Amino acid sequence: MARPDPPHAAGHTLHWISRFTAGGGPRYLQIVGFMEQAISEERLKPGDRLPPQRVLAERLKVDLTTVTRAYGEARRRHLLEARGAAGSFVAAPKVDLSQVIDLSMNIPPPPAGIDLDDLLRQGVSQVLMHSDIDLLMTYHLGGGSSADRAAGALWLQDMLGALEESRVLACPGAQSALAALLLSQTRPGETILAEPLTYPGLLAAAAQLGRNVVAVDVDHEGMRPDLLTTMARRHGARLVYLNPTLQNPTTHTMPAARRAEIAAVATRMDLRIIEDDPYWRFAANAPRPLAHYAPRHVFYVSTLAKCLLPGLRTAYLVTPQGQSQEEVLAALRSFVLMSTPLTTALSTQWIHDGTAAALTAGIRQEAWARRELALRTLGDASLADSGGIHLWKALPERWKGQDFVVKAREAGLNVVAQDSFEVATQRSRSGLGPHIRISLGRSRSRFELVHALRRLMELAHRRSVREVVV
């Protein structure tokens, strides 16, 4: 027996419709985006009747096939359900409560207004059309071809201005570039200086290579230049690691004046800085990178994994002016001979033909939309200045970070506690209360993200950490 329509389904609703935006992608996908946004914000609720396709086409002044395609895509995403002659209705959300929702992995969200399946098919087709298949399937020299380096220079132009292609290396991901820099620029037992909370990939690589990471204290603007000088002298350190824009995990962005001060210390003391800058394109009015202030002392690393697709496995490393690349390339070849030719060629193709810029714009649009949803859901004013694809959320004092991670896992949620980011030398004296990093990109939809955040906050505010999570 068919279930009766709820009372509010008697007439269709149009209040969820927004205006098309230039550069927002295909209109059928923008219509799906209007629908998904309204469902996430509960302006559309399960059982609401959607307008007939012809009515919506007339309202939006588009042809009927555009709306038909939009409704088909919305059904594929489980946003609506068709009930024959009764029409189309907002579907009850399909969230698999037995499935773990991953809020721990920092990856970009699916791009708004872009058919990614179609984009990949077209991109690979173009690569195969313009490339020699034999060359794509054989060994290549490390660092990328001249076309790959030119693509890297073009991609980095927004951050660093005009670049000599010879300074750019194409690497199979930022982690391999980071490991190659530690291996080539330091010796076993040496100290690398970093902020007290830093990227776990740095800590893992340093531990595997027998290097020590020591924390330099920060203030509200980031690493303190005076303490950088003191700690470099005390430990004989030659290498500094910084993630100055939308820092992982704190989302803090170091202001331009502090960057200039840090660069001045590096220049005066002949230090080398690894500037890991994966989130620059997500920041509003991001300052110029440290590499702008100290081009002879900074290794600049920018990965496509955080602003395009992790599966591309492509990152660009800009070496300091006047410094040979041979040590870095030799270190890179010792554990990963080359970037994967096919995906590197796809990255190069997309950068040169403008696809990468369009894809990034769609990802940035979706990331900002998810951030706004997250801020409203969490209701935490302290997160207002956050950006990018993750949030740094304080927990009630009764929690210990790892205890919360365990309980969250039992509730079907993956998050990362501050312990994973703490430099070992800092842990015993850190006065920071318990925090978790919440990644916004891995959820399959905005609704799933909102659902997960609500469950997370319900868990965080339980009266006792001993309560059973069901």
Rosetta blueprint (number, residue, H / E / L):
1 M L
2 A L
3 R L
4 P L
5 D L
6 P L
7 P H
8 H H
9 A H
10 A L
11 G L
12 H L
13 T L
14 L L
15 H L
16 W L
17 I L
18 S L
19 R L
20 F L
21 T L
22 A L
23 G L
24 G L
25 G L
26 P L
27 R H
28 Y H
29 L H
30 Q H
31 I H
32 V H
33 G H
34 F H
35 M H
36 E H
37 Q H
38 A H
39 I H
40 S H
41 E L
42 E L
43 R L
44 L L
45 K L
46 P L
47 G L
48 D L
49 R E
50 L E
51 P L
52 P L
53 Q H
54 R H
55 V H
56 L H
57 A H
58 E H
59 R H
60 L H
61 K L
62 V L
63 D L
64 L H
65 T H
66 T H
67 V H
68 T H
69 R H
70 A H
71 Y H
72 G H
73 E H
74 A H
75 R H
76 R H
77 R L
78 H L
79 L L
80 L E
81 E E
82 A E
83 R L
84 G H
85 A H
86 A H
87 G L
88 S E
89 F E
90 V E
91 A L
92 A L
93 P L
94 K L
95 V L
96 D L
97 L L
98 S L
99 Q L
100 V L
101 I E
102 D E
103 L L
104 S L
105 M L
106 N L
107 I L
108 P L
109 P L
110 P L
111 P L
112 A L
113 G L
114 I L
115 D L
116 L H
117 D H
118 D H
119 L H
120 L H
121 R H
122 Q H
123 G H
124 V H
125 S H
126 Q H
127 V H
128 L H
129 M H
130 H H
131 S L
132 D L
133 I H
134 D H
135 L H
136 L H
137 M L
138 T L
139 Y L
140 H L
141 L L
142 G L
143 G E
144 G L
145 S L
146 S H
147 A H
148 D H
149 R H
150 A H
151 A H
152 G H
153 A H
154 L H
155 W H
156 L L
157 Q H
158 D H
159 M H
160 L H
161 G L
162 A L
163 L L
164 E L
165 E H
166 S H
167 R H
168 V E
169 L E
170 A E
171 C E
172 P L
173 G L
174 A H
175 Q H
176 S H
177 A H
178 L H
179 A H
180 A H
181 L H
182 L H
183 L H
184 S H
185 Q H
186 T L
187 R L
188 P L
189 G L
190 E L
191 T E
192 I E
193 L E
194 A E
195 E L
196 P L
197 L E
198 T L
199 Y L
200 P H
201 G H
202 L H
203 L H
204 A H
205 A H
206 A H
207 A H
208 Q H
209 L H
210 G L
211 R L
212 N E
213 V E
214 V E
215 A E
216 V L
217 D L
218 V E
219 D E
220 H L
221 E L
222 G E
223 M E
224 R L
225 P H
226 D H
227 L H
228 L H
229 T H
230 T H
231 M H
232 A H
233 R H
234 R H
235 H H
236 G L
237 A L
238 R L
239 L E
240 V E
241 Y E
242 L E
243 N L
244 P L
245 T L
246 L L
247 Q L
248 N L
249 P L
250 T L
251 T L
252 H L
253 T L
254 M L
255 P L
256 A H
257 A H
258 R H
259 R H
260 A H
261 E H
262 I H
263 A H
264 A H
265 V H
266 A H
267 T H
268 R H
269 M H
270 D L
271 L L
272 R E
273 I E
274 I E
275 E E
276 D E
277 D L
278 P L
279 Y L
280 W H
281 R H
282 F H
283 A L
284 A L
285 N L
286 A L
287 P L
288 R L
289 P L
290 L H
291 A H
292 H H
293 Y H
294 A L
295 P L
296 R L
297 H L
298 V E
299 F E
300 Y E
301 V E
302 S E
303 T E
304 L L
305 A L
306 K L
307 C L
308 L L
309 L L
310 P H
311 G H
312 L H
313 R L
314 T L
315 A E
316 Y E
317 L E
318 V E
319 T L
320 P L
321 Q L
322 G L
323 Q L
324 S L
325 Q L
326 E H
327 E H
328 V H
329 L H
330 A H
331 A H
332 L H
333 R H
334 S L
335 F L
336 V L
337 L L
338 M L
339 S L
340 T L
341 P H
342 L H
343 T H
344 T H
345 A H
346 L H
347 S H
348 T H
349 Q H
350 W H
351 I H
352 H H
353 D H
354 G L
355 T H
356 A H
357 A H
358 A H
359 L H
360 T H
361 A H
362 G H
363 I H
364 R H
365 Q H
366 E H
367 A H
368 W H
369 A H
370 R H
371 R H
372 E H
373 L H
374 A H
375 L H
376 R H
377 T H
378 L H
379 G L
380 D L
381 A H
382 S H
383 L H
384 A L
385 D L
386 S L
387 G L
388 G L
389 I L
390 H E
391 L E
392 W E
393 K E
394 A E
395 L L
396 P L
397 E L
398 R L
399 W L
400 K L
401 G H
402 Q H
403 D H
404 F H
405 V H
406 V H
407 K H
408 A H
409 R H
410 E H
411 A L
412 G L
413 L E
414 N E
415 V L
416 V E
417 A E
418 Q H
419 D H
420 S H
421 F H
422 E E
423 V L
424 A H
425 T H
426 Q H
427 R H
428 S L
429 R L
430 S L
431 G L
432 L L
433 G L
434 P L
435 H E
436 I E
437 R E
438 I E
439 S E
440 L L
441 G L
442 R L
443 S L
444 R L
445 S L
446 R H
447 F H
448 E H
449 L H
450 V H
451 H H
452 A H
453 L H
454 R H
455 R H
456 L H
457 M H
458 E H
459 L H
460 A H
461 H L
462 R L
463 R L
464 S L
465 V L
466 R L
467 E L
468 V L
469 V L
470 V L
